[in-house]
Amino acid sequence: MAVVDSIGRGLDAAPGGDVVLTTLDALIDWARGHSPWVMPMGTACCAMELIAASFAKFDFDRHGAFPRPDPRHVDVMVVAGTVTKKMQPAVQRLWDQMPEPKWCIAMGNCAVSGGIFLHDSYTVVRGVDEFLPVDVYIAGCPPRPESLQDAVLQLAKKIRSESIAEGRTHRADLLLPEAPCEPEEAP
Ligand code: SF4
């Protein structure tokens, strides 16, 4: 999507280009906001709610949110559960394999901040945002599928407010300091 970013920046700089850019933004944001294909990254008990969310009762398909097991086919990673320091490199690697533009939802207290492992644990990452750029946080232990549904809608709203001129590509590289991927030694 780097080409789309370049087109956006070019249009933004060109005289009268903002008219075309606004129309193009509306079209691209409409398409992206209505087809957030999801990488289900269940790492602990919150994954049960993530699995429940994929059943017909909640009907995520109506939002275009299809679960896909392949990181190269998805737009959104939903990290549901505790991320241990040993698991962190695997989650990071899958994230790196997702094409730009991409978004991240942290589902559950553990993914948001370490949850019940916030204190007194040397094995747990204190929130996915220590190594991924999280767009939407869902609190709860565990959150229900309805909360995930709300998060998908909030994300769609956020996507619709973005412009290709802002160059979302490689946003993660710009926002985050380089995080250590190797698990730390136990004290
Ligand atoms: S937030 Fe609660 S339910 Fe979710 S992974 Fe942590 S302990 Fe389990």
Boltz pocket constraint, residues with backbone or C-beta under 6 A from the ligand:
constraints:
  - pocket:
      binder: B
      contacts: [[A, 44], [A, 45], [A, 46], [A, 47], [A, 80], [A, 81], [A, 82], [A, 107], [A, 108], [A, 109], [A, 110], [A, 111], [A, 115], [A, 116], [A, 140], [A, 141], [A, 142], [A, 143]]
      max_distance: 6.0
